[in-house]
Amino acid sequence: MANDVTIHDDRAEGKGSLDTYVILFAVAVFAYIAGFLVPSGFFATPEGAALAPDQYRQAVGPASRMPLFGAGETMGFLNFLFEGLVSGDRNGATVGLMAFILIVGGAFGMIMRTGVIELALARAMQNREGGSGGIVPLLFVVFSLCGAVFGMSEEAIVFALIVVPAIVRMGYDSITGLLVTYVATQIGFATSWMNPFGVVIAQGIADVPALSGMEFRLFMWVGFTAFGAVFAWRYAGRVRENPVLSVAFPSDAIFRMASGPDNAVGAFGWRHGTLLSILLAGIVWVIWGVLARGYYLPEIATQFFAIGLACALFSTISRASSANANDFAEAFKEGAMQLAPAAIVVGIAKGVVILLGGDDPASPSILNTVLYHMSHATVGMADWAAAWIMYLLQSGLNFLVVSGSGQAALTMPLMTPLADLAGVTRQTAVLAFQLGDGLTNIICPASAALMGCLGAAKLDWLVWAKFIFKFQIWLTAFASLMMVTAVLVGYQ
């Protein structure tokens, strides 16, 4: 679930990269020191008017002299974590978002514990060694949909373990298996219209209605997914005609020599079909609630919990899986625990904003001063160019902060008012984060999900990077086009 699971556990990203918590703490120290050096400022903006650089005013008096430890109403450096965690309300950052993340994580834990998704995939792949090439684009669309709806990321490792050996035995290669699993999930994640771990979190921080702008993102998902599916299909066809052309041919020997799929996989019966129907109906319910009833974080979290609960109850009563009530309770706890680091990241990042004086443009803060000076970089720049630069910045930051929730919490408080200053809509700023965070995970070596999937495919990162580089360039070009289009149509 998520980059965010990108989100899940950034400690799994390897010895060569810093934990998101370490990065955020370093940023907090920097923010505290800046309080002694950088003057605060505010924007004298008339009520209802948009921010503009010429509205900036420097606050009278010296820079902040925040103590190390604060008591009572006094804010201190060491208070930033607590203050960040308890800020906000049920409808947004930080408390509302944290509750949303934990509840949805637990709900998805229950859904995954039913095992119905793994079973459906295993049965589809079983005995298809001689199947047609149509399985490749079909799998790509399915996994892209999982990335878009569930925020699938690290979970792709499990599916890569199932798909890669089967796809190699069908005459393709492990790269094809990675394209239809991991790459597909990241394209779905980056272009999603309802990903609760990316879009919703960023929109909540940017004070944009949850799941708004769905139509543009749905169009974007269809386009990117179609491009990826065709690319995977054409590549798979060439490899099947001449397997030795694959750069993975030597390493794929281990899969070619392995025995066929386990015939002990259970039959996909009416119980499993009903479970999938419950899941699909739940997704439709969430979309209806947002579009027709204006549901926000509290309602959406409750809907996901209801979906997970319904799947768990039906699975237990119908014996669609071997899991009992205790197993599903444990699955809920594990799902929530996997996302607990992400929830805390949101609080830490909010604490950093508080150290900088808060994010209210009308109140003196260091953040407003930083925004004022950053806005000069966009002076005279067309709004579409400013939006494109925001996308490139988010893409670059993803190599440092791989966690989707961490990047959203760290950058959206800055990018949101910067978008206001540059004349770019906040929805477009969220889109810049979404595309920048998701697409670069396809090649970023700090991504736990990518390295796990490469491990499942027995493939070296350098081999993968050499293969996927041109495809990554195409994705970057299309994402840039989407950013420009969003500005031209006034994306709201």
C-alpha positions in Angstrom: 0.0 0.0 0.0 1.6 3.0 -1.1 4.7 4.2 -2.0 3.5 4.6 1.2 4.2 1.8 1.8 6.6 3.9 0.4 4.9 4.8 3.3 5.2 1.5 4.9 8.7 1.1 6.3 11.4 3.2 4.9 14.0 1.3 7.0 13.7 -1.4 4.4 15.2 0.9 1.8 18.7 -0.3 2.4 22.0 0.6 4.1 22.9 3.2 1.5 19.9 5.5 2.1 18.9 7.6 5.1 15.7 6.8 6.9 12.9 9.3 6.3 12.9 10.1 10.1 16.6 11.0 10.0 16.0 13.3 7.0 13.0 15.0 8.7 14.9 15.4 12.0 17.8 17.0 10.1 15.3 19.4 8.5 13.8 20.2 11.9 17.3 21.1 13.3 17.8 23.3 10.2 14.4 25.0 10.8 15.3 25.6 14.4 18.6 27.2 13.5 17.0 29.3 10.8 14.8 30.8 13.5 17.8 32.6 14.9 19.0 33.8 11.5 16.1 34.4 9.1 13.5 37.1 9.8 9.8 36.3 9.7 7.4 37.7 7.2 3.8 37.7 6.2 1.6 38.5 3.2 -0.8 41.4 3.6 -3.3 39.8 1.3 -6.8 41.3 1.1 -9.5 38.8 2.1 -10.4 36.5 -0.8 -7.5 37.6 -2.9 -4.7 35.4 -4.2 -1.2 35.6 -2.8 1.2 37.9 -4.7 4.9 38.6 -4.1 4.4 42.3 -3.7 2.1 41.7 -0.7 5.0 40.4 1.3 5.9 42.3 4.5 8.8 41.6 6.8 7.8 41.4 10.4 9.1 44.1 12.8 11.7 43.0 15.3 14.5 40.4 15.5 14.3 36.8 14.3 12.8 34.2 16.5 14.6 33.1 19.6 12.8 29.8 20.3 14.1 28.0 23.4 15.3 24.4 23.3 12.5 23.2 25.6 9.1 24.9 25.9 6.5 24.6 28.7 2.9 25.6 28.9 2.1 27.8 25.9 5.8 28.4 25.0 7.0 26.5 21.9 10.4 24.9 22.0 12.5 22.9 19.6 12.0 19.6 21.5 8.2 20.2 21.4 8.0 20.1 17.7 7.1 16.4 17.5 4.2 16.6 20.1 2.9 19.8 18.6 2.9 18.4 15.1 1.2 15.2 16.1 -1.7 17.0 17.9 -2.3 19.8 15.4 -5.2 20.0 13.1 -8.7 18.5 13.4 -10.6 15.4 12.2 -11.0 16.8 8.6 -7.3 17.4 7.8 -3.7 17.5 8.9 -2.5 16.3 11.2 -4.9 14.3 13.4 -7.4 13.6 10.7 -4.8 12.4 8.2 -3.1 10.2 10.8 -6.4 8.5 11.7 -7.2 8.1 8.1 -3.9 6.4 7.3 -4.1 4.0 10.2 -7.7 2.9 9.6 -7.3 2.5 5.8 -4.0 0.5 6.4 -5.8 -1.8 8.8 -8.7 -2.2 6.3 -6.4 -3.2 3.5 -4.7 -5.6 5.8 -8.0 -7.5 6.3 -8.7 -7.5 2.5 -5.2 -8.9 1.7 -5.6 -11.5 4.5 -8.6 -13.1 2.6 -6.0 -14.2 0.0 -8.6 -13.8 -2.8 -6.4 -11.5 -4.9 -3.4 -13.8 -4.8 -5.6 -16.8 -5.5 -7.2 -15.1 -8.5 -3.9 -14.3 -10.0 -2.3 -17.7 -9.3 -5.3 -19.4 -11.0 -5.1 -17.1 -14.0 -1.4 -17.8 -14.4 -1.6 -21.6 -13.8 -1.2 -23.8 -16.9 -0.7 -20.9 -19.3 2.7 -21.7 -20.5 1.4 -21.8 -24.0 -1.1 -19.1 -23.6 -1.5 -16.1 -25.9 0.3 -12.8 -25.6 -2.9 -11.2 -24.4 -2.0 -12.2 -20.8 0.7 -9.5 -20.8 -1.5 -6.4 -21.4 -4.2 -7.9 -19.2 -1.9 -8.3 -16.3 -0.5 -4.8 -16.8 -4.0 -3.2 -16.6 -4.9 -5.3 -13.6 -1.8 -4.3 -11.6 -2.1 -0.6 -12.7 -5.6 -0.7 -11.4 -4.3 -2.1 -8.1 -1.8 0.8 -7.9 -4.5 3.3 -8.6 -7.1 2.0 -6.2 -5.1 0.4 -3.4 -1.9 2.3 -3.7 -0.1 -1.0 -4.2 3.7 -0.7 -4.0 5.6 -3.1 -1.7 2.9 -5.6 -2.2 4.1 -6.0 -5.8 7.0 -8.0 -4.4 4.7 -10.8 -3.4 3.1 -10.8 -6.8 6.4 -10.7 -8.6 7.3 -13.9 -6.8 4.2 -15.5 -8.4 4.2 -13.9 -11.8 7.9 -13.8 -12.8 8.5 -17.6 -12.7 5.2 -18.2 -14.5 5.8 -15.6 -17.2 9.3 -16.9 -17.9 7.9 -20.4 -18.3 5.4 -19.0 -20.8 8.4 -18.0 -23.0 8.9 -14.4 -21.9 11.5 -13.1 -19.5 11.7 -11.7 -15.9 11.7 -8.2 -17.3 8.3 -8.8 -18.7 7.2 -10.0 -15.3 8.5 -6.8 -13.7 6.8 -4.7 -16.3 3.3 -6.2 -15.7 3.7 -6.1 -11.9 5.9 -3.5 -10.4 6.0 -1.0 -13.3 2.3 -1.3 -13.7 1.6 -0.6 -10.0 3.8 2.5 -10.1 2.1 3.9 -13.2 -1.2 3.3 -11.5 0.0 4.9 -8.3 1.4 8.0 -10.1 -1.7 8.6 -12.2 -4.4 7.5 -9.7 -7.6 9.3 -9.3 -8.4 7.8 -5.8 -5.2 6.5 -4.2 -5.8 7.0 -0.4 -2.0 7.0 0.3 -0.9 9.5 -2.3 -3.7 11.7 -3.7 -5.8 12.0 -0.6 -2.9 12.7 1.7 -1.5 15.4 -0.6 -4.9 16.9 -1.2 -5.6 17.0 2.6 -2.4 18.9 3.2 -3.0 21.3 0.3 -6.5 22.0 1.6 -8.0 20.6 -1.6 -11.3 18.5 -1.5 -10.5 14.8 -1.2 -10.6 13.0 -4.6 -11.5 16.2 -6.4 -10.2 16.5 -10.0 -11.0 12.9 -10.6 -12.0 13.2 -14.2 -8.6 14.5 -15.4 -6.7 11.9 -13.4 -8.9 9.1 -14.7 -8.1 10.3 -18.3 -4.4 10.4 -17.4 -4.5 6.9 -15.9 -6.1 5.5 -19.0 -3.5 7.1 -21.2 -0.4 6.1 -19.2 -1.7 2.6 -18.6 -2.5 2.0 -22.3 1.0 3.2 -23.2 2.6 1.0 -20.6 0.5 -2.0 -21.6 1.4 -1.6 -25.3 5.1 -1.2 -24.5 5.1 -4.4 -22.3 3.1 -6.3 -25.0 5.5 -5.4 -27.8 8.6 -6.1 -25.7 7.2 -9.4 -24.6 6.4 -10.4 -28.2 10.0 -9.7 -29.3 11.4 -11.7 -26.4 9.2 -14.6 -27.0 10.2 -14.8 -30.7 13.9 -14.7 -29.7 14.5 -15.2 -26.0 18.3 -14.7 -26.2 17.7 -11.0 -27.0 16.7 -10.4 -23.4 19.4 -9.0 -21.1 17.8 -11.1 -18.4 18.3 -14.4 -20.4 21.2 -15.7 -18.4 19.7 -14.9 -15.0 16.3 -16.3 -16.1 17.8 -19.8 -16.4 16.8 -20.5 -12.8 13.2 -20.0 -13.6 13.3 -21.9 -16.9 14.8 -25.0 -15.1 12.2 -24.8 -12.2 9.2 -27.0 -12.2 5.8 -25.8 -13.3 3.2 -24.1 -11.1 1.9 -25.9 -8.0 -1.3 -27.7 -8.9 -2.4 -27.6 -5.3 -3.6 -24.0 -5.8 -7.2 -24.0 -4.6 -10.1 -23.6 -7.0 -11.5 -20.1 -7.6 -15.1 -20.6 -6.6 -18.2 -18.6 -6.0 -17.0 -17.5 -2.5 -14.0 -15.9 -4.0 -16.0 -14.3 -6.8 -18.4 -12.9 -4.1 -15.4 -11.5 -2.2 -14.2 -9.7 -5.3 -17.7 -8.4 -5.9 -17.8 -7.0 -2.4 -14.5 -5.2 -3.0 -15.6 -3.8 -6.3 -18.9 -2.6 -4.9 -17.1 -1.0 -2.0 -14.8 1.0 -4.4 -17.9 2.2 -6.4 -19.4 3.2 -3.0 -16.4 5.3 -2.2 -16.4 7.1 -5.5 -20.2 7.7 -5.2 -19.8 9.1 -1.7 -17.1 11.6 -2.8 -18.9 12.7 -6.0 -22.5 12.6 -4.9 -22.3 13.3 -1.2 -19.1 15.2 -0.7 -17.5 12.7 1.6 -14.2 13.7 3.1 -11.5 12.0 5.3 -13.7 10.8 8.2 -16.3 9.3 5.8 -13.8 7.8 3.4 -11.9 6.2 6.2 -15.1 4.7 7.5 -16.0 3.4 4.1 -12.7 1.6 3.7 -13.1 0.1 7.2 -16.6 -1.1 6.2 -15.2 -2.7 3.1 -12.5 -4.5 5.0 -14.9 -5.6 7.7 -17.4 -6.9 5.1 -14.7 -8.9 3.3 -13.5 -10.4 6.6 -17.0 -11.3 7.8 -17.9 -13.0 4.5 -14.6 -14.8 4.3 -15.1 -16.1 7.9 -18.7 -17.1 7.5 -18.4 -18.7 4.1 -14.9 -20.2 4.8 -13.6 -18.6 1.6 -10.2 -18.7 3.4 -8.7 -20.4 6.4 -8.5 -17.2 8.3 -10.7 -16.8 11.4 -11.8 -13.8 13.4 -8.6 -13.6 15.3 -6.6 -13.8 12.1 -8.4 -10.8 10.6 -8.0 -8.9 13.9 -4.3 -9.5 13.6 -4.3 -8.6 9.9 -5.9 -5.2 10.9 -3.3 -4.6 13.5 -0.5 -5.5 11.1 -1.9 -3.3 8.3 -2.2 -0.4 10.7 1.3 -1.0 12.1 2.8 -1.0 8.6 1.4 2.5 8.1 2.1 3.8 11.6 5.5 5.1 10.4 3.7 7.1 7.7 1.3 8.5 10.1 4.1 9.7 12.4 5.9 11.2 9.4 2.9 13.4 8.8 3.1 14.6 12.4 6.9 15.2 12.2 6.6 17.2 9.0 3.8 19.3 10.5 6.1 19.9 13.5 8.8 21.2 11.2 6.3 23.7 9.7 5.4 24.8 13.2 9.1 25.4 13.9 9.2 27.7 10.9 6.3 29.7 12.3 3.3 27.9 10.8 1.8 27.9 7.3 -0.6 30.9 7.7 0.4 33.5 5.0 -1.1 36.3 7.2 1.0 35.4 10.2 4.7 36.1 10.6 6.8 33.0 9.8 10.1 32.0 8.3 8.2 29.9 5.8 6.6 33.0 4.4 10.0 34.6 4.0 11.3 31.5 2.2 8.2 31.5 -0.1 8.8 35.1 -0.9 12.3 34.6 -2.1 11.4 31.3 -3.9 8.7 33.2 -5.7 11.3 35.4 -7.4 12.5 32.4 -9.2 9.2 32.2 -11.0 8.9 36.0 -11.7 8.3 36.5 -15.4 7.9 32.7 -15.8 4.8 31.4 -17.5 2.5 29.5 -15.1 2.9 26.3 -17.1 6.7 26.6 -16.8 6.4 27.1 -13.0 4.2 24.0 -12.8 6.7 22.0 -14.8 9.5 23.1 -12.5 7.5 22.0 -9.5 7.1 18.5 -11.1 10.8 18.3 -11.8 11.6 19.3 -8.2 9.2 16.6 -6.8 10.9 14.0 -9.1 14.3 15.0 -7.8 13.2 14.9 -4.2 11.9 11.4 -4.6 15.5 10.1 -4.8 16.0 11.6 -1.3 12.7 11.0 0.3 11.2 7.8 -1.2 8.3 7.7 1.2 5.2 9.0 -0.5 3.6 10.2 2.7 6.9 11.7 3.9 7.4 13.6 0.6 3.8 14.9 0.7 4.1 16.0 4.3 7.5 17.6 3.7 6.9 19.4 0.4 3.1 20.2 0.1 3.2 22.8 2.9 5.8 24.6 0.7 4.5 23.8 -2.7 0.9 24.8 -2.0 1.5 28.5 -1.2 4.3 28.5 -3.9 1.6 27.4 -6.4 -0.6 30.3 -5.2 2.3 32.8 -5.7 3.1 31.4 -9.2 -0.5 31.5 -10.3 -0.8 27.7 -10.4 -3.9 25.9 -8.9 -3.4 23.8 -5.8 -4.8 20.8 -7.7 -2.0 21.2 -10.2 0.5 21.3 -7.3 -0.9 18.0 -6.0 -0.6 16.6 -9.5 3.1 17.6 -9.6 3.7 15.8 -6.3 1.8 12.7 -7.5 3.6 12.3 -10.8 7.0 13.3 -9.4 6.7 10.8 -6.5 5.3 7.9 -8.4 7.0 7.6 -11.7 10.6 7.9 -10.6 10.1 4.9 -8.3 10.4 2.8 -11.4 14.1 3.4 -11.5 15.0 4.9 -8.1 17.5 2.5 -6.4 16.4 3.7 -2.9 12.9 2.3 -3.4 12.4 -0.8 -1.2 9.6 -2.0 -3.5 11.8 -1.8 -6.6 14.8 -3.6 -5.0 12.5 -6.2 -3.5 10.9 -6.9 -6.9 14.4 -7.0 -8.6 15.4 -9.5 -5.9 12.3 -11.7 -6.7 13.3 -11.6 -10.4 17.0 -12.3 -9.7 17.9 -9.2 -11.7 20.7 -6.7 -11.0 19.7 -3.0 -10.7 22.2 -1.9 -13.3 20.7 -4.3 -15.8 17.3 -3.0 -15.0 18.3 0.6 -15.2 19.9 0.1 -18.6 16.7 -1.5 -19.9 14.1 0.9 -18.4 15.9 4.2 -19.0 14.3 5.0 -22.3 10.9 4.1 -21.0 11.5 6.4 -18.1 12.3 9.2 -20.4 9.0 8.7 -22.3 7.1 8.7 -19.0 8.8 12.0 -17.9 7.9 13.5 -21.3 4.2 12.5 -20.9 4.1 13.7 -17.3 5.5 17.0 -18.4 2.8 17.2 -21.1 0.2 16.5 -18.4 1.5 19.3 -16.2 1.3 21.8 -19.0 -2.1 20.6 -20.0 -3.3 20.9 -16.4 -2.3 24.6 -16.4 -3.8 25.3 -19.8 -7.2 23.9 -18.8 -7.1 25.6 -15.3 -7.2 22.2 -13.5 -9.2 22.5 -10.3 
